[in-house]
Amino acid sequence: MKEMFIEKSIVFSPSSAVRNSGPVVILAEAKTEVVRKAIHFLIALSPGMAAVNYPLTVMALMAGVVGYTIMEQLRLAGVEVPLISSLTSMASRPRDMGNFILGPVTLGIGALLALLLFPSPAACIGIYALAFGDGFAGLVGKLFGRIRPAFLFGKSVEGSLACFTATFISAYLVSQSYLVSLSAAFTATAVEALPLEDYDNVALPLVVGAVVRLALH
């Protein structure tokens, strides 16, 4: 009776209950998350690339979004694209099966818009929040997340702490400001907790970038 009460309480959502999935399912989910977040981490290269050649980086992100969209449509049509189709399938979640996998598109768009809309420090911190804050939140939450209060919409406290820490560290390395870093970390943690699914890849760098730009003035 006590376990049933905990599962149905308003403090913890049903997803916080002990999962009935076996070790094989958990391992498969962890593998999928590792692949997804490895792609997330790669987007952190874009600020450095933009510092070297801004127009080329913008064009590369645009080409990446368009190219991936075409290849994903081919995959759905039954045409296998070497390497890309395999990586996409490995990174797909159960809800993505048979559907267009949107994550890489929103990831590229999020980084692209941050570079176009914000000056270098704010854009850089916004993209790092996406790459490292959201990236480590997903990994830690999937592998170690246990505490899942309802106000985090199914996300874990452990994942949120990882998001805050990773964003704070990356923001401080860029800004050398505790105020800017705390603002970025709190904002990234709040946005990452929202039930935006793949659209958090767009919302997170834009909201963090806007907050950081205000904090820098």
N, C-alpha and C positions, 0 to 999 in steps of 0.2 A: 504494500500500500504506500509506503514511504517513497519508493522509486517512482510509482505512478504519479504521486503528488508533485515530485520534483520535475518530472517530464512535462506536466501540464501547467506549471506555475507561470505567472506573467513575468517573472524575473528572467527566466531562461526560456528561449524558444525551443520548439521540438527538435530542431537540428542539433541542439546541445546535448541531447540524450546520447547515451552510448550507442554507437553505430553497430548494426548487425552485420556489417560487411566483414568478410574474412580477411586474413593476412594477404592473400593474393590480390584482392580488390584494392586494399589499402596501398599495396606496393605499386600496383598499376596506376593508381591515382597520383601517387608521389612521383612516379617516373614522368607522367604527363605534365605535372606542375614544374618539374625541373626543366623540361624542354621548353615550356612556355616562358619561364622566367629567364632562361638563358637568352631567349630572343629579346626579352625586356632589357636585360643588361646591355645588349649590343647597341640599343638606341642611345646609350650614354656616350657613344663615340661621336654623335652628331654635333654637340657644341664644339668639341675640339676640331672637327672637320670644318665647321663653319668659321672658326677663327683663322684657319688657313685659307679657305676659299669659300666664302659665303654663298655666292651664286651657284657654284657647283654642288654644294651640299643641299641647297633648296631643290635644285633640279634632280639630284639623286633621290631625295625623299619622295618627290612627286613621281618620278619614274618607278620607284619601288612600289608605291601604292597602286599605280595603274598596272604595272606588270604583275603584281601579286593578284589583283582582281581578275585579270585575264586568265592567269594560270589556275586560279580557284574555280572559275567558271568552266574551264576545260576539265578539271578534276571531277566536278559534279556531272559533267557530260560523259564521263567515263574515259577521258583521255588522260593517261598518267604522264605527268611531267617529272622527269628524273630529279631526284633529290627533293625538290620542292613539295611534291605530292606526299612523299614519305614523311618529311618533317611536319607538314600540315596535319597529316593523320596522327602522327605521334603526339602532337600538341593539342589534339581535339579532346574536348570534354564530352561526357555522355550526352549533354544537351545539344552538342554540335553535330552529332552523327546524322549524316544525310543532308546537312544544311551548309550554307556558306559560312565559313569560319571567319568571323569579323575581326578578331583580335589584332592580327598584323596590320589591317587597314587602319583601324582606329589608333594603333600605336604610331604608325607613320604620320597620320594626320595630326595627332597631338603634338608630336615633336615639330612638325612643319609649321603649324600655327603658332607655336611658342616662339620659334625663330623669326617668323614674319611679324608678330605683333609686339614683341618685347625687346628691349635692348639687351645686350649681352649678359650682364649678371643675372637679371630676372629670368631670361630665357633659359640660361644654363641651369639655374637652380630648379626651375620648373621641370625641365627634362630629367635632371638627376632625381627629383622626387618621383617621377614616373618610373625611371629605370630602377633605382635602388629602393626607394620607399615602398612602392607598390610591389616591386620584385621580391624583396625580402619578406614583406607582409604575406604574400602568397605562399612562399616556401615555408616559412616558420609556422604560419597558420595551418597549412596542410600536414606538415610533419609533426608539429608539437602542440597545435592548438587544442586546448581542452575546455577552457572557460569561454562560453559563448553567450553572453547576456543578450537579451532581446533588443536592447537599444543599439547593438552593433549589427543588426539585421543578418544574423547568422555568421558573421565574422568573429574571430577569436580575439581575446585580450592579448594573447601572446603575439599574434600577427600585427595587431595595432601598435604594440610596443616596439616591434621590429621596424615598422614603418616610421614611427616617430624617431627612433634612434638613427636609422639609416639616412633619413632626410635631414635631420639636425647636423649630423657629421658632414654630409656632402655639402650642405648649405654653408656651414661654417668654413669649410675649406675654400669655398668660393668668395664668401663675403667678409670673413674675419669679423663678423658681428654676431653677438649673442642674440640681440633683438631680432635681427633678420632671420637667423637660424631657428629661433623658437617660433616665430611667426610662420615660417615655412613648414616646420615640423607639425605644429598644431593643425594647420590648414590641410596638409597632406593626409594626416591621420583621420581627420573628419571626413574629407572627401572619399578616401579609400574605403571607409566604413559604409558608405551609402550603397544601396542595392542598384548600382548602375550597370552591372555586368561589364561587357567589353567597352562601354561608353565612358568608363572611368579613365580610359587611356587618353581621352580627349579632355574631359573635365579636369583631371588632376593637374596637368602641366599648365593649363590656362588659368585656373583659379589660384594655384600657388604662384605662378608668374605675376598675376595681377596684385596679389597680396605683397609679394616681395618688392615689386616696383613701388608700391605705396610706402612700404617700410624703409626703402632706401632714400626717400625724399623727406 
